[in-house]
């Protein structure tokens, strides 16, 4: 599965990507004076459940999530976090399509 150094390097690369995305979102939201809170959830429960729970605890007004662009069969078998959130949220949900899915919208 790789050496500890390789695993650490992969983890660090992932962390750097997450920080870059968060900075980009922060910059855009601040530029347009959009009140927001970015939070990375590392919880023991399933991701959809953790997001719904955090949204309820923080009394949010909107949830924005991404979509990885899984196909119908794969999504049915594996489940979809964005689908779970849409069906369990008590606030509006915006699902941003993965860039690979944009060609299907044309």
C-alpha positions in Angstrom: 0.0 0.0 0.0 3.1 2.2 0.0 5.6 3.5 2.5 4.6 5.9 5.3 6.5 8.7 3.5 4.4 8.1 0.3 1.2 8.1 2.3 2.2 11.2 4.1 3.0 12.9 0.8 -0.4 11.9 -0.7 -2.2 13.1 2.4 -0.3 16.4 2.3 -1.1 16.9 -1.4 -4.8 16.3 -0.6 -4.7 18.8 2.3 -3.1 21.4 0.0 -5.9 20.9 -2.5 -8.6 21.3 0.1 -7.0 24.5 1.5 -6.7 25.9 -2.1 -10.5 25.2 -2.7 -11.4 26.7 0.7 -9.3 29.9 -0.1 -11.0 30.2 -3.4 -14.5 29.9 -2.0 -13.6 32.3 0.9 -12.3 34.9 -1.6 -15.4 34.7 -3.8 -17.8 34.8 -0.9 -16.0 37.7 0.7 -15.8 39.6 -2.6 -19.6 39.4 -2.9 -20.3 40.0 0.9 -21.9 36.6 1.3 -22.1 35.5 4.9 -20.9 31.9 5.0 -19.1 29.3 7.0 -16.8 26.7 5.5 -16.4 23.6 7.6 -14.6 20.4 6.9 -16.3 17.6 8.6 -14.4 14.6 9.8 -17.1 12.9 11.8 -17.6 9.2 12.6 -21.1 9.2 11.1 -21.8 9.1 7.4 -21.0 12.3 5.5 -24.7 13.2 4.6 -25.7 12.6 8.2 -22.8 14.7 9.5 -23.7 17.6 7.2 -27.4 17.6 8.1 -26.5 17.5 11.8 -24.0 20.3 11.5 -26.5 22.4 9.5 -29.2 21.9 12.2 -26.8 22.7 15.0 -25.6 25.9 13.3 -29.1 27.0 12.1 -28.0 27.5 8.5 -30.3 28.9 5.9 -28.8 27.1 2.8 -26.5 24.1 2.2 -24.3 24.1 -0.9 -22.8 20.8 -1.9 -20.9 19.4 -4.8 -21.6 16.4 -6.9 -19.0 13.9 -8.0 -20.8 13.1 -11.2 -21.4 9.4 -10.5 -23.6 7.5 -13.0 -27.1 6.3 -12.1 -26.1 2.7 -11.4 -23.1 3.6 -9.3 -25.1 6.2 -7.3 -27.9 3.7 -6.7 -25.4 1.1 -5.3 -23.1 3.4 -3.4 -25.5 6.1 -2.4 -25.1 9.8 -2.9 -24.2 12.3 -0.2 -25.9 15.2 -2.2 -29.0 13.0 -2.7 -29.2 12.2 1.0 -28.8 15.9 1.9 -31.5 16.9 -0.5 -34.0 14.4 1.0 -33.2 15.1 4.6 -32.5 18.8 4.8 -35.0 21.2 6.3 -33.3 24.1 4.4 -32.8 24.7 0.7 -29.9 22.7 -0.9 -27.9 23.8 -3.9 -26.0 20.9 -5.7 -23.1 22.1 -7.9 -22.5 19.6 -10.7 -19.0 18.2 -11.1 -17.2 19.8 -14.1 -17.3 16.4 -15.9 -21.1 16.6 -15.9 -21.3 20.0 -17.6 -21.2 18.5 -21.1 -24.4 16.5 -20.3 -26.3 19.8 -19.6 -25.8 21.2 -23.2 
